Amino acid sequence: MNGFTRLTLTGIVVTALAAVAAPTPMPRDATASCADGTWSSAGNRQGACSGHGGMAKWFGKPPNGATSRCNDGTYSKAKDSQGACAKHGGVAFKLDENKPKN
């Protein structure tokens, strides 16, 4: 292999790994994370991640009193953003407090 071929193959491998490693941001309406790294907004567990390797974790809809959505999909009821979701990867987004939770 000459230097050009080796460099080209390395670039292809690095590009492919970067595409696989890039997680998809969690949608605001996600109710489950799927085994393949995608998200589901299904209303119930059954079939939520059908065709995506099954469900990795079910979160469901926000419980009453939830104020924030954590980066791992769980919810926080902390009144203040500081410290909310500290053990869950930080705050992904704040929930609309005026919107009904069900």
N, C-alpha and C positions, 0 to 999 in steps of 0.2 A: 504494500500500500504506500502510495506517495503521501506527502504532507497535505496536499489539497484534499484528497479523499478522506483522510483521517479527520481533518478539521470539519469537513462537511458532515460526516457521520456523527461526530460529537455534537454539532449544532442541531441536528435532527433529534437526537436523543434528549438533549437539554430542552428543546422546544416541546417535545412530547411529554416529558415529565412536568414541565410547567403547566401544560394544559390539564393534566390529570390532577395536579396538586391544588389548582385554584378552586376554592370552594364557592358555591353559588350563594349569594347573599339571601338571608331568610326573608321571604315575603311577609308582609304585615298580616296576611290572613292564613299563614301556615298553621296547621293543626298537628302535623307529624313530620318527622324527618325520616327519609327512606334510606335503606341500606346502601344505595348507590350514590348517596350524597345529594339527592334531589329533595324537594319539599312537597308535601301534599296539603291541600286545603279541604280535604274531605270532611263531611259533617260527622262521620263516625269511623270507628277503627276498621270495620270490615271492608276490605278492598282498598284501604287508603293508599297503599303503596304497591298495588297490583302492577306487575310489569316493571318494578324497580327494585327487585331483590328482597322485597318484604319491608316491614317497618323496623326502623332502628329505635325510635322513641315516639310515643304518643304524648301530645301536650294538651290537645283539646282546645276548647274556647277559654278565654280568660275567666278566672273565677271572680266572684264578686269582691270588690275591694282591690283588685290588681291595679297597679299604677304603671308598671313597666314590663317590657318583654326582654328577657335576658338573651345573650348571644347563643346560648345552648338551647333556646326554645322555651325554657321554663318561665314562670311569671314571678314578679316581686310585688309585695304589698307595701314596700317601704315608702314612707311619706316623702323622704328626701332622696334625690338621685345619688348623692354621695353615699357610697357603701351598698347601694342597691345592686344586686347581682354580682357582688364581689367574688363569690365562689362559683359563679356561672359564666365567666368570660366577659363580664361587664354588661352594660345596658345596650341592647340593640336599638330600641326606640321606646319612647314613653307612649302609654296608651291614652287615648282621648277620654278624659274623665267624664265628659258630658254624654258620651255614647253609651247606650245600653250594652251590658256585657253578655247578654244571651241572645 
